[in-house]
């Protein structure tokens, strides 16, 4: 294979991945040239990282009362389990 064939094969998205994710049906078979550069990959990675971190914090704060309620019920459950199992 020549270098141009290797270069084009490296940028081709695998068929299994392309079939599973709808975004690849929109962008086509090849990645845009702007995403191929290392600087763009780092910027995109940082953006995805911070979006996931902020989303995780928002989800944690949103579900914190529910998590605390669940933890409280588990503690009560364990308390009654220990209390009634020790006296019988």
C-alpha positions in Angstrom: 0.0 0.0 0.0 1.1 3.5 -0.7 1.3 6.3 1.9 -1.8 8.0 0.5 -3.8 4.8 0.9 -2.6 4.4 4.5 -3.5 8.0 5.2 -7.0 7.6 3.8 -7.6 4.3 5.6 -6.5 5.8 8.9 -9.2 8.5 8.6 -12.0 6.1 7.6 -14.5 5.3 10.3 -15.1 1.6 10.9 -18.4 0.4 9.6 -19.5 -1.1 12.9 -19.0 2.3 14.6 -20.6 4.2 11.8 -23.7 2.0 12.0 -24.1 2.3 15.7 -23.7 6.1 16.1 -26.0 8.4 14.1 -23.6 11.3 14.2 -21.4 9.4 11.6 -24.4 9.2 9.3 -24.5 13.0 9.4 -20.8 13.7 9.0 -20.2 11.0 6.4 -17.4 8.4 6.1 -14.5 10.8 6.8 -13.6 13.0 9.7 -13.4 16.7 8.9 -9.9 18.0 8.3 -10.1 20.4 11.3 -10.5 17.4 13.7 -7.5 15.6 12.3 -4.9 18.0 13.7 -3.5 17.3 17.2 -4.5 20.8 18.4 -8.1 20.3 17.4 -8.2 16.9 19.0 -6.9 18.4 22.3 -9.4 21.2 22.1 -12.3 18.8 21.3 -11.2 16.4 24.1 -11.0 19.3 26.6 -14.5 20.5 25.6 -16.0 17.0 25.9 -14.2 16.5 29.3 -15.6 19.8 30.7 -19.1 19.2 29.3 -19.2 15.8 31.0 -17.8 17.2 34.3 -20.3 20.0 34.4 -23.1 17.6 33.5 -22.0 15.2 36.2 -22.0 18.0 38.8 -25.4 19.2 37.7 -26.8 15.6 37.9 -25.2 15.1 41.3 -26.7 18.3 42.7 -30.1 17.5 41.1 -30.3 14.0 42.5 -28.6 14.7 45.8 -31.8 14.8 47.9 -32.9 11.5 46.3 -29.5 9.9 47.1 -29.6 11.1 50.7 -33.1 9.8 51.1 -32.1 6.4 49.8 -29.0 6.4 52.1 -31.2 7.3 55.1 -33.6 4.4 54.3 -30.7 2.0 54.0 -29.4 3.1 57.4 -32.9 2.6 59.0 -33.2 -0.7 57.3 -29.9 -1.9 58.6 -30.7 -0.5 62.1 -33.9 -2.5 62.3 -32.3 -5.6 60.9 -29.5 -5.5 63.5 -32.0 -4.6 66.3 -34.4 -7.4 65.6 -31.8 -10.0 64.8 -29.9 -9.5 68.0 -32.8 -10.0 70.4 -34.3 -13.1 68.8 
